[in-house]
């Protein structure tokens, strides 16, 4: 590794001897205080800069991911609110088995309330799956994750 002076020389041209000696002595003193050689000190600065750039890039990526997930979360909350509105409009009795049969028959008959509720629940499940999978939005969400979310909702 070169010393600071040797690297600076390429940028600033010839230095007077006294200035050169002062820089080299200061560099050596700082290196000694750190328990390093001037070459190790230069390498440490370069390594730290590389690590800093990598950390800054990681922080930027995490910030972008957090923004995406927050957006998906907000969309999921809005879709859940819509599904809840449609859910409250569906007739139910006390038996889940009978409700399931009646709702299945209603979907086949084209009941608009049941169809709207079904679309709202599936949309919510898709957004919920994005939040839970940490999706960035660019690659989509695995079908299995969406199906798991939908199955979980149906159990509620």
C-alpha positions as CSV (number, residue, x, y, z in Angstrom):
1,X,0.0,0.0,0.0
2,X,1.1,3.5,-0.6
3,X,1.3,6.2,2.0
4,X,-1.0,9.2,1.9
5,X,1.8,11.3,0.6
6,X,2.6,9.0,-2.3
7,X,-1.1,8.9,-3.3
8,X,-1.4,12.7,-2.9
9,X,1.7,13.3,-5.0
10,X,-0.1,12.0,-8.1
11,X,-2.7,14.7,-7.6
12,X,-0.7,17.7,-6.5
13,X,2.6,17.3,-8.2
14,X,6.0,17.9,-6.6
15,X,6.1,19.0,-3.0
16,X,8.9,20.7,-1.2
17,X,11.0,18.4,1.0
18,X,9.8,20.0,4.3
19,X,6.1,19.6,3.4
20,X,6.7,16.0,2.3
21,X,8.5,15.2,5.6
22,X,5.8,16.9,7.6
23,X,3.1,14.8,5.9
24,X,5.0,11.6,6.2
25,X,5.7,12.2,9.9
26,X,2.1,13.1,10.7
27,X,0.9,10.0,8.9
28,X,3.4,7.9,10.8
29,X,2.3,9.4,14.1
30,X,-1.3,8.8,13.5
31,X,-0.6,5.3,12.3
32,X,1.5,4.6,15.5
33,X,-1.3,6.0,17.7
34,X,-3.7,3.5,16.0
35,X,-1.2,0.7,16.3
36,X,-1.0,0.4,12.5
37,X,1.5,1.0,9.7
38,X,0.7,3.8,7.2
39,X,-0.2,1.1,4.7
40,X,-2.5,-0.7,7.1
41,X,-4.1,2.6,7.9
42,X,-4.8,3.3,4.2
43,X,-6.2,-0.2,3.8
44,X,-8.5,0.3,6.8
45,X,-9.9,3.5,5.4
46,X,-10.6,1.8,2.1
47,X,-12.2,-1.2,3.8
48,X,-14.4,1.1,6.0
49,X,-15.5,3.1,2.9
50,X,-16.4,-0.2,1.1
51,X,-18.3,-1.4,4.2
52,X,-20.1,2.0,4.6
53,X,-21.2,1.9,1.0
54,X,-22.5,-1.7,1.4
55,X,-24.4,-0.8,4.6
56,X,-25.9,2.3,3.0
57,X,-27.1,0.2,0.1
58,X,-28.7,-2.3,2.5
59,X,-30.4,0.4,4.4
60,X,-31.8,1.8,1.1
61,X,-33.1,-1.7,0.1
62,X,-34.7,-2.2,3.5
63,X,-36.4,1.2,3.4
64,X,-37.8,0.4,-0.1
65,X,-39.0,-3.0,1.2
66,X,-40.6,-1.4,4.2
67,X,-42.4,1.1,2.0
68,X,-43.8,-1.7,-0.2
69,X,-44.9,-3.8,2.7
70,X,-46.6,-0.7,4.3
71,X,-48.4,-0.1,1.1
72,X,-49.6,-3.7,0.9
73,X,-50.7,-3.6,4.5
74,X,-52.8,-0.5,3.9
75,X,-54.4,-2.1,0.9
76,X,-55.1,-5.2,2.9
77,X,-56.7,-3.2,5.6
78,X,-58.9,-1.4,3.1
79,X,-59.9,-4.7,1.4
80,X,-60.7,-6.2,4.8
81,X,-63.0,-3.3,5.6
82,X,-64.7,-3.8,2.3
83,X,-65.1,-7.5,2.9
84,X,-66.5,-6.8,6.4
85,X,-69.2,-4.5,4.9
86,X,-70.2,-7.3,2.4
87,X,-70.0,-9.9,5.1
88,X,-72.5,-8.0,7.2
89,X,-75.0,-8.0,4.3
90,X,-75.1,-11.8,4.0
91,X,-77.8,-13.7,5.7
92,X,-76.6,-16.3,8.2
93,X,-78.1,-18.6,10.7
94,X,-76.4,-20.3,13.6
95,X,-75.0,-23.3,11.8
96,X,-71.8,-23.1,9.8
97,X,-72.8,-26.2,7.8
98,X,-76.1,-24.8,6.7
99,X,-74.5,-21.3,6.1
100,X,-71.9,-23.0,3.8
101,X,-74.6,-24.8,1.9
102,X,-76.8,-21.7,1.6
103,X,-73.9,-19.5,0.5
104,X,-72.7,-22.1,-2.1
105,X,-76.2,-22.2,-3.5
106,X,-76.4,-18.4,-3.5
107,X,-73.2,-18.1,-5.4
108,X,-74.4,-20.6,-8.0
109,X,-77.7,-18.6,-8.2
110,X,-75.7,-15.4,-8.8
111,X,-76.4,-13.6,-5.6
112,X,-74.6,-10.3,-6.1
113,X,-73.9,-9.9,-2.3
114,X,-72.2,-13.3,-2.1
115,X,-70.2,-12.7,-5.3
116,X,-69.1,-9.3,-4.0
117,X,-68.1,-10.8,-0.7
118,X,-66.2,-13.6,-2.4
119,X,-64.2,-11.1,-4.5
120,X,-63.5,-8.9,-1.5
121,X,-62.3,-11.9,0.6
122,X,-60.0,-13.2,-2.3
123,X,-58.6,-9.7,-2.8
124,X,-57.9,-9.3,0.9
125,X,-56.3,-12.8,1.0
126,X,-54.0,-11.8,-1.9
127,X,-52.8,-8.6,-0.2
128,X,-52.5,-10.3,3.2
129,X,-50.3,-13.0,1.5
130,X,-48.1,-10.2,0.1
131,X,-47.6,-8.7,3.6
132,X,-46.9,-12.1,5.3
133,X,-44.5,-13.3,2.6
134,X,-42.6,-10.0,2.5
135,X,-43.2,-9.7,-1.2
136,X,-41.6,-6.7,-2.9
137,X,-44.4,-6.7,-5.5
138,X,-42.0,-7.3,-8.4
139,X,-42.1,-11.1,-8.2
140,X,-45.6,-11.6,-7.2
141,X,-46.9,-13.7,-4.3
142,X,-46.8,-17.5,-4.4
143,X,-50.2,-19.1,-5.1
144,X,-49.7,-21.4,-2.1
145,X,-49.3,-18.4,0.2
146,X,-52.5,-16.8,-1.2
147,X,-54.4,-20.2,-0.8
148,X,-53.1,-20.5,2.8
149,X,-54.4,-17.0,3.6
150,X,-57.8,-17.8,2.1
151,X,-58.0,-21.0,4.0
152,X,-57.2,-19.3,7.2
153,X,-59.9,-16.6,6.6
154,X,-62.5,-19.3,5.8
155,X,-61.8,-20.8,9.3
156,X,-62.7,-17.6,11.0
